[in-house]
């Protein structure tokens, strides 16, 4: 077992994509587009990408530095 010195967030990318797919599929029935909020994961690109692959149509974050980070990594944040 690994011991981490600092708090670490472990994310199951497959589950994130699956959950996004379930939610976006339900919402499509009502013509609702889903925005993936990246604030809680500090705009981690791998997680943002999984949410987009899962069907989310946009990324949302209240922290400008997170949006700037995503833009620098070639995500479409306008």
Secondary structure, 3 states (H helix, E strand, C coil): CCCCCCCCCCCCHHHHHHHHHHHHHHHHCCCCCCEEECHHHCCCHHHHHHHHHCCCCEEECCCHHHHHHHHHCCCCCC
